Amino acid sequence: MGLPLGDLLPLAVGIAVSPIPIIAVILMLFSPKALVNGVSFALGWVAGLILVAIVILALTSTVDMGTSSEPNTWVSLLKLLIGLLLLFLAYRNWKQRPSADDEVEMPKWMAGIDNFTPMKAFGLAALLSGLNPKNLLLNVSAMMVISLAELTGMALIVTLFIYLLLASITVIVPVVYYLVGGEKAQKTLDSWKTWLSANNAVVMAVLLLVIGLKLLGDGLGALISG
């Protein structure tokens, strides 16, 4: 059986394209403890995803989910529910998007990033990656895909590695770019931060709409064909 990368790719991208964490890591790279906090944040992001993935995989291993071609009814219903929840989050983000004249509000904790310790940066990233509602729903969906594919051994390890890398790439890239890019990197990262701050709600709304519709379609398709 091949690796289910086609089904995992949109879910990993959905986690990776998270403007708030990207803005946070960029702000840390402009702080007095830029390198250590930036690296700690990236490691915390990966750790949060890994922890949630392990827990979900452990839970799914205790129940009968069926297979990729013939999932059990409850699996299709869960996909349907997750799709609906993502559509709701898409609607909420769209409704909350600022108008052209509005000042974009960022989370209050961002104001204290200059004073973050490496441990606080690590913990914040782990929470943002693991327990953010959008990420949690997408991570559950991804681990269901892996469980249904019945992967074992090296195939499982390779699949998880690729998924986690893709889901973390937008947090890792700014840190690496900061290390190799010097002053040019700071200017580019600042432009990324400005654009993401202004377009956070719209980006998330469109992304959640697309992935929510895909999961909704997968769930409905499996239920109808079953």
N, C-alpha and C positions, 0 to 999 in steps of 0.2 A: 504493500500500500504506500502511495506517495505521501509526501509531507503536505499538510493542509494549509499551505502558505497563502493560497488565494483567498481563503475565508478569513485567515488571521490578519492579512495586510490592512484592510480597512479598519479593523478594531485597534491594531497597533497605532495606525496613523491617528485615529480618533483620540487616543491617549496622548500621543506625542504633540499634537496640535492643541496645546493648552496654554493660551496666552499668559495667564497669571504666573505660573511657574517660570516661564521663559523670561518674563519681565523681572521676576524675583532674582533669578540667577544672574541676570545682567546687572541689576542694582548691586548685588553682592560683589561683582567683578569691578565695580566702581568704588567699593568701600575700602577702608584702611586694611582690612584682612582679606583682600581680594582673592588671592590664590587659595589659601587654606579654606576659606568659607565657600568659594565656588566649587572646589573639589568635593568638600563635605556635602554640599547641596546635591551635586550630581550622584554621589554615592548613596545618599539618603533616598533619592528618587528611585534608583534601581532597587535598593533594599526594600522599600515599601511595596513595589510591584512584585518582587520575588516572594515576600512573605504572604501576600494575599493569594498569589498563584499557588503556592504550596498548600495553603489551607483549603482552597477551592478544589484542587486536584485530590487532596486527601479525602474530602467529603464526597466528591463524585465517584471515587473508587469504591465507596461502600454501597452504592446503589446501582440498579440496572438502568442504564441510559439508552440501550440499544446501540445502533451503529450509525455512521454518517449517512448511509443510504436509507436506513430504516430506524430513525430515532423513536423512542417511546413517546406516547402522547403527551406526557407531562413535560418532556423536554421541549416539544414544539410549543406548548402553551407558555412555558417560561420564556422562550424566545419572543413569542408574541407580546408578553407582558413587558419584557425589557424594551422591545421596540416602541411600545406605547409610552413607556416612561421617558425614553430618549426624545420622542416627539414632543412630550410635555415640556421637557427641559429646553428643547429648541424653541418652542413657543414662548417660554418665559424669558429666554435670552433675547429673543427678537423684540418682545414688549419692553424690555429694560434697556434697549439700545439708546444711547444718548442722541439728541438732535445735534445739528451742526453748531448750534450756539451754546450747548450745554458743556459744562466743565466735567471732564471724565473723572469719576471717583475711583480710587484704588483702595484696596483693603488697608485698614488703619495700621496693621502690623508692618507694612512696608516702610513706614516712616522711621522705624527703629532698626532697619537692616544694618546701618553703620555700626551698631553696638552688638550685633549678633556674635555669639561664640560659635566655633565649629560644630559643637554638639547641638546647639539650637538650630543651626542651618541644616544639619543632618536630620534632626527630628521633624522640622517643618516640612522638608522635602518628602520624607517618608509618609507623613500625614496627607500631604497634597496628592501624592501618587497613589497611595493605597486606599484612603478613605473618602476622597472626593466622590460625590455621588455618580458623576459621569464616568470617572475612571473605574469605579467599583463595578458598575453595570457592564462596561466594556470588558473588564478583566474577567468577570464571571462568564460572559459570552465567549471569550477567547479560550478559557479553560474548558468550557463545554465542547468547543470544537476539537480541542486536543484529546479530551476524554473519548469523544465519539469516534475519533480516528484510531483509537486503540493502539497508540504508539508505545513502544517500549525501548529500553536501552539507548543506543546512540541516536536513534531517530528522535526520541523524546527530548534528549539533551540538545540536539541541534535545533529542533523546532523551538524549544523554549528560549534558547540563546538568540536566535534570529528575531523572535517576537519581542523579547525584552530589549534587544538592541534598537529595534525600530521604534518601540514605545518610548525609549529614552533619548533618542538621537537629538531632539531639539533642545534638551537640557545639557547634553554632553558637548555638542558642537560649539556653543558659545564659550565654554571653558577652554576647549582645545584651541579655538580661534584666538582667544585672549592670550594664551601662552605663546603662540607663534606669530601673531599679527602685530604686536606692539601698538603704537599710537594709532595706526590705521584701523586696527581692530576696535579700539575704543570708539572711534567716530562711527564705524559701521554698526556696532552694537547699540549705540545710542539712537541711531536712526531706526533700528529694529524695535527698540523699546517704545519709541514715540508712536510708530505705526501701530503696534500691537495694543498700546494703551487706548488709542482712538478707535480701534476696530475690534476690540475684544468681543463684545456682545454679538456683533454681526458674524464674525468668524465662527464662534461657537454655535450660533443658531443654524447656520448653513451646514456645518459639519454634523451636528446632531440630527438634523433633518435627513440628511443623506443616509447616515448609518441606521437611524431609527426606521426608515422606510425599508432598508435592506433586511433588517432583522424581522420586521413585520411581515415582509414578503416571504422570507424563509419559513417563519412559523406557520403562516397561513397555507403556504404551498405544501408543507409536510402534513398538515392536518387534513387538507383536501385530498391529497394523494393517498394518505393512509386510511 
